Amino acid sequence: MEPEGTTEGQATNLAQSAASKLSQIGERTKQLGYIQDPVRQKQVILVIVCVALLLDNMLYMVIVPIIPDYLEELQKAADKAEAVVLQTNFTNSTIHKATKGNFDLQIGVLFASKAILQLLVNPLSGTFIDRVGYDIPLFIGLNVMFLSTLTFAFAENYATLFLARSIQGLGSAFADTAGIALIADRYTEEKERSKALGIALAFISFGSLVAPPFGGVLYQFAGKRVPFLILACVCLIDGVLCLTVLKPFSNRERENMPVGTPIYKLMIDPYIAVVAGALTICNIPLAFLEPTIANWMEENMHANQWEIGMTWFPAFFPHVLGVYLTVKLAAKYPHLQWFYGAIGMVFIGASSCTVPACKNFGQLMIPLCGICFGIAFVDTALLPTLGFLVDVRHVSVYGSVYAIADISYCVAYALGPVVAGQIVHDLGFVQLNLGMGLANVLYAPALLLLKNVTKMKPSFSERNMLLEDGPTGLYDTIKMEQREKKRKGLCTTIDENGIETFPQRSYSEEESSGGEYA
């Protein structure tokens, strides 16, 4: 009888533990429901997107102090192996010299491969985001970035490093574009949108500027794999958070998504084209100086390695200051967004022209801070303008328009590592900076075309395209479309047949974005 009593006691304990686990699951479900609150969800979404942008830019710049030294170690290992073969085969020495001569070109191509692939994929990713929504592409991008980071960690040759860099470009084309578009969609008020995009830009800047010292220190004391493994863990956590909060594969509202304006139509919109041109030109100084300024500092300033490694880090603080000032000014004077962008381009132009005149590291910090300060003004002013232009001139779906913004950045960063060195070799470092500065100053007046953008309102036909009430976000558009279906159903049919007309009306999203319905 004693074993039976023991068995019954164990069964009771198991039942109690099962009940406690169920109650814990219920509490967790309530907590998740708390996260699903619209205000809280927007904040969590902003965190997810900012971490994704931080990771992408840290992975982009963390290889700056690691890869050249690591490739040089691989080259030395190849030299030792080749020295043995050289005794029996003299022709290998000529092959070795050619490879060594192309060392700088290999580094330039490796650095540019991410931006080049991202540039090629962005038109497709923008269309894909418009079709399926923002959550699935963001989740896909985080997974691809996680795979890229692990590939970097365990790469042992140039081909694998090149593959990892290219995979990162594929992930960035989805994660960056979907993240920025998701912020624009959820933060529908212009003041909130400017603030949220400003926070995202601050994380982009922080990731780009803190990554080189982060990677250099860990590479020196812990090895090549450690910085990439840390970034991979953060990326994994962000992906799990995205899967938990956004629930990308269970969102039913995607079926009623309005059809966004095709990317080629957005590209030929003159206002969007002006913004895209400004985003490209303002980022050219940063993209062209990053691969060339280290050699110039060694030759002209005899700079130490720590000075070269810390070249861009002080510029983070004026960049954040520029974001903060632009957000505050835009809140008080929203009709002057174009003016803030023009001021930023003048700042960039003047600062770029003064870089060659610097004689030491302390002097060089001033124009570099000026460049990042100006970029903050341009980006923070013009990225919300893209969302507003889509709201008033097209359908309020933001994937393609922010794919165009990403393309603008990628043009600059794809050309930088490959073209900048050749320009310095043929024309000189001074001419490179004067040309970049002049391009920014001359382009600034073009932003006058955006002067009356804030006064725009959707025309009658455009209001029909936006379901008559001009909703400013994807989810607002879906809700407005559903209300419109119900209203039309009540007006045209009997209540008993409402169930039959509602699914037939579900195709009105095609009409709402086409000329016939207008």
N, C-alpha and C positions, 0 to 999 in steps of 0.2 A: 504493500500500500504506500510505502514511502516514496518509491519512484514515481507513482502516479501523481501524488501530491506535488512532487518536484516538477513534474511535467506541466501540471496545471498552473503552477506558479510561473514557470517560464513562459507559458502561453499568455498569461496575464501581463507579464512584463513586456512581451513582444507587442501585444495589443496597445499597451500604454505608449511604448516608444513609437509605434506607427502613428498613433493619434497625435503625439507631439510633433512628429515630422510633418504630418499633414497640416497642422496648425502653423508650423514654420513656413511651409510652402504658401499657405494662405496669406501670411504676413508679407512674404516676399512679393506675392502677386499684388497685394495692396500697395506696396512700395512702388512696384512698376506702374501701377495705375496712377500713383502720384506723379511719377515721371511723365506719364502720358498727358498730364495737364498741359494745355497749349502754351502757357507762359513758361513753365518749367521745361517743356520739351524744346522750345526755341533756344533756351540757354544751354541745354545739354547738346543740342545739335551744333551750336556755335563752338562748344568745346571740342566736339568730335572733329569738325572741319578744321579748326585751328591746329589741333594736334596733327592731323593729316598733312596740312600745309607745312607745319614745322618739320615733320619727318622728311617730307619730300625735299625741302631746301637744305636740311642738314645732310641728307644723303648726297645731294648734289654737290655740296661744298666740302664735305668731310674728307673726300679723296684728294683734295688739293695738296696737303702736306704728306699724304701716304703714298699715292700711286707713283709719283716720279722716283722716290727713293726705293720703293718696292720693285719697280721695273728695273732700276739700276742694279739692285741685288740679283734679280733674275739674269740680267745681262752679264754680271760678273760670274755667276754660276755657269752660264753658257760659255764664257771665255775660258774658264778652267777646263771644261769638257772639250772645247775646241782646240786648246793648246796641245792636248794629247793627240787629237786627230791631225793636227797641223804637221806633225813630224812625218806622217806618211802621205798626206795629201796637201800640197801647197796651195791649191786653188781655193780652199776654204777660207783663207785669209782675206781674199777679195770680197767674199760673201759677208764676212764679219764686218768689214769696214763699211759696206753699204748699209748694213743693219744699224750700225752705230751712228752713221750719218743721218739716218731717218728717225733717230730717237725722239727728237722734238716734234717731228710730224706725227709720230705714233701717239704721243701724249695729247697733241692738239686734236687729233681725230677721235681719241677716246673721250675727251672732255666734251666734244661737240656732238657725239653720237646720240646722247640722250635728247638734246634739243631737236636734232634733225628728225629722229623717229617720232617725237612728240608733235612736231610740226606736221608730219605726214598723217598722223592718226587723228589729230584734232578735228578736222572736218567730219570724219566718220563718227567720232565719239560725241560731238555736239548733236548730230542728227539722232544718234542712238539715245542720248539723254532726253531729247525732246519726245521720243516715242515711248520710252518705258518709265520715265520719271528720274528722280535724282538719287534715290536711295540705293538701287541696285548697282548703277555705275560707280557710286562711291565705294560700296562694299567690294566690287570687283577690283577697283583701283588699289584699295588697301591690301587685298590679297596678292596682287601682282607686285606691289612694292615690297611686301614681306618676302616673296620669293626672290626678288632682286637683291635685297639686303643679305639674305642667306647665301646667295650665289657670290656676292662680293666677299663674304667672310671666308668662304672655302675655295676661292679661285686661286689657282696656282700658275696660271700663264696668261699671256696677253689676250688670247682668244676668249677665254672665260670671262676676263674682266670686261672686254668689249660687249660680250653677251649680257652680262649683268647690267652694264650701263644702258644698253638699248632696252632691256626689259623695264628698267626704271622709267624710261621715257614713255613706254606703253602704259604703265600704271599711272604716271602723272597725267597723261592725257585724259584719263577717266576721273581720277580722284580730285585733281585740282579744279577741273572744269565743273564737275558735278558739285563739289563743295561750295565754290563761289556762287554757282547758280542756286543751290539750295538756300544759302543765306539770303540772296536777293528775293527768293520766292517766299520765305517765311517772314522776313522783315519787310512788310509792304509799305510802311510809312517812310518817307524820304529821310527824315531825321534818324530814325532807328536804323535804316539800311546803311546810311553813311557811317554811323557809329560801329555797327557790326562789321562792315567791310574794313573799316579802319583797324579794328582789333585783329582781323585776319591778316591784314598787311603787316601789322606789327610782329605777328608770329612768323611771317615769311622773312622779314628782315632779321629777326633774332636768329632764326634757323640758319640763314645764309652767313651771318657774321660770327656766330659763336661756334659754328661747325669746324673751321680750320684749327683754332686752338684746342678744341675738344678732341678732334681726331689726332692732332700732332702729339699731344701729351699722352693719350692712351696708347698710341702706336709706339712711342718711345719706351714706355714703362711696362706695357702689358701685351704688346704684340699687335699684329694687323687685325686679328679676328675680333678682339674685344669691342672696339667701337661699333662695328657692324652688328654684333650680337646684341648689344644694348639697344640699338635702334630697332632691330628686329623684334625684340620683346615689347617695346613700346608700341610698335605697329600692330602686333598681335592683340595687345590689350585694346587698342583703339578699334580694331576690327570687331572684337567681341562686343564692345560697347555699341558700335553701329548696328550689329545684328540684334542686340537686345532692345535698344531704344527705337530704332527706325523700323525694325521688322520688315526688311526689304522684300521678302518673298511671301508676305501675307497681306500686302496692301491692296485692297479691292478697288480703291478709288482710281487706280491706274487704268481700269477699263474705260472710264469716262473722261480720260484725259483729252483736252482740246488739242487740235493739230497745230503745232508751232509753225512759224514762218520758216521756210527753207533757208539754209545758211547762205546760199548764193544770193538770195534776195536781200538778206541783211548786209552782205558785203558791198552791194552796190548802193545801199542807202548812204547818201553823202554825209550825213551827220555821224553815222557809225564809222564810216571810212576816215573821217577827220580824227575821231577819238582813237581809232586803231593806229593811225599814223603817228599820233602823239605818243602813244604807249611804246611803239617801236623805237622812235628816235630818242626818247628820254632814257631808255635803258641801254642804248648803244655805248655811252661812255663807261658805264659799269661793266658791261659785257666785254668791251675791248681792253679795258685797263687791267682786269683781273689776270689775264694770261701774260701781260707784257710788263706790268709795273715792277715785278720782282727783279727781272734782269736789269731794268733801268736803275733801280735803287742800288743794286750791287755795283754797277758800272760808275754811277755818278755820285752816290752817297757813301759807297763802301759800307752798306748797311749790314748789320748782324742778322742772323737767322731769326732771332726773336722779334726784331723790328719788322722783318718781312712777314712773319706769321701774324703779327698784331696790326698789320697795316689797316685793315678795314674794320676791326672791332670797335674802335672809338666812334665810328660813324653810326653805330646802332642808336646812340642816344639822340643825336639830331634827327634821325629818321623817325623815331617815336615822337619827338617833339613836333615834327612836321605833320604827322598823322593827327596828333592831338589838336594842333592849331587849326588844321583844315576842317576837322569835324566840328569844332566850336564855331568857326566862321560860317560853315555851311548851315549850321542850325540857326544862326542869326540872319545871315544874308544868303539864302539858298539860290537866289537868281544870279549869283556871281561865281558859280562853279567854274565856268570857263576862264574867269579871271585868275582864280587860284591856280589852275593848270598852267596858264600863260606865265604867271610869276615863277612857278616851279621850273619851267623850261628855261627862263632867263637865268635863274640861279644855277641850273646845271651847266648852261653855256659858259657863264662867267667863271665858274669854278673849274671847269674842264680846261679852259684857256690858261689858268694860272698854275696848273699842275707842273708843267716843265720848268717854271721859274723857282720851284722849291729847291733848297740846298740841303736840308736835313729832314729827319723824320718828324720833328715837331712842326716844322712849316708844312710838310705834306699832309698832316692831319687836317688842316683847315680846309683846303679845297675838296678833299675826299668827303669830309663832313658836309660841305656845301652841296656836293653831288647827291648824296643820300637824302639830305634835307629837301632838295628840289624834287627828287623822285617821289618822296612821300607826298608832296603837294599834288603832283600830277596824278599819281595812282588813286589817292584818296578822293580827289575831286571828280575824276573821269570814270572810275568803275561804277559808282552809283548812277552816273549820267547814262551809261549804257543800259542799265535796267529801266530807267525812266523813259528812254527813247523807245524801248521795246513796248513799254506800257502804252504810250500815246500813239505810236505809229504802226505797231504790229500786234501780234497775239502775245499775251503775257506768259510766255514760256521761255526760259532763260538759258537753256543748254547751249544753243547755237551761238548766241551773242557773246557768252563768256568763253566759248571755244575760240571765237575771233580774237578776244582779248588775250587768250593763252597763245594763239598763233603769233600775235604781235610780239609777245615776250620771246617766244622761241626763235623768231627771225633774228633778233639781236643776239641771243645766246648761241645760236647755231653758227652765225658768221664769226662771232668773237674769237674763239680759240683757233680757227683756221685762217681767217683773213687778217686779224690784227697784227700777228707776227710778220706777215708778208709786207703789210703797209709800213711797219717800223723799219724793216730791212730795206725797202725801196725808197721811202720818202723821209723817214725819221720819226722819232717819238714826239718831237715838237709839232710837226705837221699833223700827226694823227690827232693830237689833242685840240689843236686849233680848228681842224676840220669838224670834229665832233661838237665843239663848242659853238661854232658858227651855224651848224645845222640846227641845233636846238634854238638858238636865238632867232634864226630866220623862220622857223616853223611856228613860233609862239603866236604871231598875228593870225595864223590860220584858225586858231581857236575862237576868233571873233565870230565865226560862222555859227558857233553854239550859243551866241548871246541871247537869242530869243527862245531857246529850247524850253525853258521853264514856263513860258507862256503858252506852250502848245497844249491843245486839248484834242481828244479824238474827234474826228469829223463824224457826220451822221453814219456814213458807211462803215467807218472804223468802229463806231459804237456797236453796230450790228455784228461786226466781226468779233467784238469782245462781249457778245451777248447783251447788248444794249446798256449795261450798267458800268462797263469799263472796269472790271475787277483787276486788281493789281498783282495778284499772285495765282499760282497754279491751283492751289486748294480753294481759294476764293472763286476762281473761275469754275471749278467743278461744282461747287455748291450753287453758284448762280445758274449754271446750266441745268442742274436738277430742278431748281425752283421754276425755271422757265419751261421745262418739259411738263411739270405738273400744271402750271397755269394754262398752257396751251391745251393740255388734255381736257381740262375742265371746261374750256371755252368751246371746243370743237366737237366733243363727244359726250355721250351720256355717262353717268358715274359707273354704271355696270360694265361699260366697255373700257374703262380707264386702264384696266390691267393690260388690255390688248394694245392700246395705243402707246403706252409708256415704252415698251421695248422697241417699237417701231420708230419712236422718236429718238432712240439712243444714237442714231446715226446723224443727228443734227449737228454733231461736232464737226463733221466734214463740211456741212453747209455753212457753219458759223465761221469757218476760216476761208471760205471761198468767195469768189466774186458773185456767184449766182445768188446766194442768200442775201448778200448786201444789196 
